[in-house]
């Protein structure tokens, strides 16, 4: 009976550890998201930020690619002032160039 009690206690402890780790990971993700939003607020004009939010709704992959590029450029010091909406549109166009695949039959 004591073994069963000990097993139940150990199981409960493992569950609590798992919940703690999940919560800690969620908090880290939230913190990283808040930092990213803060950097984007600093480097994008309100209109550009709104445009980027629209891109996020329509094309999450392009949003992620653009945000990654913007954060890298900001870290590298390549963004000296806030980007306007037009500059962001140009960046989106530049990043969205797809490689054309041509199939030639012989």
C-alpha positions in Angstrom: 0.0 0.0 0.0 2.9 2.3 0.8 4.3 1.7 -2.7 1.0 2.7 -4.3 1.0 5.8 -2.3 4.6 6.6 -3.2 3.8 5.9 -6.9 0.8 8.3 -6.9 2.9 10.9 -5.2 5.7 10.5 -7.8 3.1 10.7 -10.6 1.7 13.9 -9.1 5.1 15.4 -8.8 5.9 14.6 -12.5 2.6 16.2 -13.6 3.5 19.4 -11.6 7.0 19.5 -13.1 5.5 19.1 -16.6 3.0 21.9 -16.0 5.7 24.1 -14.6 7.9 23.6 -17.7 5.0 24.2 -20.1 4.2 27.4 -18.2 7.8 28.6 -18.2 8.1 27.9 -22.0 4.8 29.9 -22.6 6.2 32.8 -20.6 9.5 32.8 -22.6 7.5 32.7 -25.9 5.4 35.6 -24.7 8.5 37.6 -23.6 10.1 37.0 -27.0 6.9 38.1 -28.8 6.8 41.3 -26.7 10.4 42.1 -27.5 9.8 41.5 -31.2 6.7 43.8 -31.1 8.8 46.4 -29.3 11.5 46.4 -32.0 8.9 46.5 -34.8 7.3 49.5 -33.1 10.6 51.3 -33.1 11.6 50.6 -36.7 8.2 50.8 -38.4 5.9 53.8 -38.8 2.3 53.1 -37.6 1.1 52.8 -41.2 3.9 50.3 -42.0 3.1 48.3 -38.8 -0.6 48.2 -39.9 0.4 47.0 -43.4 2.6 44.3 -41.8 -0.3 43.2 -39.6 -2.5 42.9 -42.8 0.2 40.7 -44.4 0.2 38.5 -41.3 -3.5 37.8 -41.8 -3.2 37.1 -45.5 0.1 35.3 -45.7 1.7 34.2 -42.4 4.8 32.8 -44.1 5.6 36.1 -45.8 4.9 37.9 -42.5 7.4 35.6 -40.7 10.0 36.0 -43.4 9.6 39.8 -43.4 9.7 40.1 -39.6 12.8 37.9 -39.5 14.5 40.1 -42.1 13.5 43.3 -40.3 14.8 42.1 -37.0 18.1 41.0 -38.5 18.5 44.3 -40.3 17.7 46.2 -37.1 20.2 44.1 -35.1 22.9 44.7 -37.8 22.2 48.4 -37.7 21.0 48.7 -41.3 17.8 50.4 -40.3 18.7 53.9 -39.2 15.2 55.4 -39.2 11.6 54.3 -39.1 10.5 52.6 -42.3 7.5 54.2 -44.0 4.6 52.2 -45.5 6.0 52.7 -49.0 9.4 51.4 -47.9 7.8 48.4 -46.4 5.8 47.7 -49.6 9.1 47.9 -51.5 10.7 45.5 -49.1 7.8 43.1 -49.3 8.0 43.2 -53.1 11.8 42.5 -53.0 11.3 39.6 -50.6 8.5 38.0 -52.5 10.4 37.5 -55.8 9.8 33.9 -56.5 12.2 31.9 -58.5 10.7 31.1 -61.8 11.0 27.5 -62.8 11.0 26.8 -66.4 10.7 23.3 -67.8 12.2 22.8 -71.2 11.3 19.7 -73.1 13.7 18.3 -75.6 
